[in-house]
Amino acid sequence: MALVPDNTLITATPEEGRALALKMARLVIKATQPDDAVREKLRPDYAGDADSLISIAHVVAVEFATIAAANNYWR
């Protein structure tokens, strides 16, 4: 499993960078819990828990910060 799609963090725009961050966060979840059935079973638990959703948002934000830095903040 490639955790960095196309092996690059370089994107043309911040919007593409944000989409890449979201995809990378999803890949991390899949890598840490590779069983599809277990992930599906757990989804209702975190989908209704505000703290879990905030934690997920934090993971995406950290990924996005890394991508933004790699792209020199699109300057």
C-alpha positions, 0 to 999 in steps of 0.5 A, a space after each residue: 500500500 502506497 501511503 503517499 499517492 503517486 509518491 509525491 506531496 507536490 500539488 498544483 493548488 491548495 485545494 488539491 493539497 487538501 484533497 491529498 491530505 484527506 486521502 493520506 489520512 484515509 490511507 493511514 486509517 486503512 494501514 493501521 486497521 486493514 480489516 474492512 469489516 472491522 473498520 465498517 463495524 467501528 465507523 458508527 462509533 466514531 461517526 457519532 462521537 464529537 471527540 473522534 471527529 475532532 481527532 480525525 480533523 486534526 490528522 487531516 490538518 497535520 497532513 495538510 500542513 506537511 503538504 503545504 510546506 512541501 509545496 512552499 505554501 503555493 508561492 
